[in-house]
Amino acid sequence: MTTPRTRESFWRRLLAGTLPLLVWSVHFAFTYGLAAAQCTPAGMRPGGPDRVLLGAATLAAIGACAWLAWRARGVPRREDAGLLDWARLVLAVLALVAVTWTGVPLLLVTGCA
């Protein structure tokens, strides 16, 4: 049994609209989870969390969000743009700001307290 074409299109468009928030949530969970795991007494690292790994994850998430925003850049010029199209653009920009804001502690934290 095959699924109707409209359902495939809907789920694809819904994923495209929510993908920026998924990128942000995975980045948030990974960076704060890794920092918390490395700052526990059993996993204490000299010098604090691995800033290179956290920085690489942050740069990868910023790149993914910037790419998603770049792909959605044509939405304001389209007359037939729907809610999911606008959500794709707005959430990509919002996720880019959120990932950047979540990565700010990497610059400030020097060790585990």
N, C-alpha and C positions, 0 to 999 in steps of 0.2 A: 504494500500500500504506500503510495507516495503522498507527501504532504502538499497541500495547495501552495501555489507560488506566493500568494499574499502572506501566508504565515512565515515562509522563509524570509521574505523581504522584511517583515515586521521584526523578527528576531535579530536579523542582521543589523537593521537600523537601530534597534534597542541596544544591542551590544556596542555599536559604534557611538551611541549617545552616552553610555555609562562607562565606557572603557577608560576615559581619563580618571574617573573617580576610583576605578579598580586599580589603576596604576598608582595613584596616591595612597590608597589604603594598603596595598602590598608594600610600598616603600616605607610607610609609617610603621607598619607591624615589623618589618625586617630590621629597620635601623634601631628602633627603640627596643625591640626584643634582643638584638645582638648586643646593644650597649648594656642592657640589664643583665644578660647572661654573662658578659665579660666582667661585670662589676660585682658579681656575687662573691662571697668569700672563697668558694671552691674554684671559681674561674677568674680570680683577680689577676689582672695583667699589669705588669709594671708600666706606668705611663698612661693607664686608662684604656678605654676601648680602642679597637683597631681603626684609627682615623682614615687610613688609606682605603680599607674595605668599605667603610661607611661613606666616604667621599665618592668612591667609584659607583656605589649603589645610587647615591643622590644624583650624580651626573647622568647616569643611565636613565633614571626616572625623569629628570629634567629634559633629556633628549627625547624620550618617548612622548612626554606631554607636549613638547614644542612641535614634534612631528605631527601629532594628532591635531594641534591647533592649526598648523600649516595646511593640513588636508581639509580642514573645515573653513578656511579663510574665504571661500566664495559664497557663503551663505547670505551675507547682507545684500549681495547684488541680485540674488534670485528672487523672482516674484512668487514662485510656487513653493518656497521653503516652509516646511511645517514645524511643529513644535519640537520634534525629535532633531531636526536639522539645527534649529537654534540652540537646543540643549547641547548638541555636540560641540558647537562653537563656544558657548558660554562655559560649559564644564571643562573644556580643554584649557581655557585661559585660567579658570579658577583652580584647576588641578596644578597648573604650572606655578601659580603663586603659592599654593599650599605646599607643594614639594619643596620649593625654595625656602619657604618659611620653616618647614620642618627640618631642613638641613642647616639652618642658622646655628643651632647648638653645637654642631661639629666645629665651628670656628671658635666657640667660646669655652667649651669643656676641655680641660687639659688633663683631667684624671678622674679617678673614682673617689668620691668623698665618703 
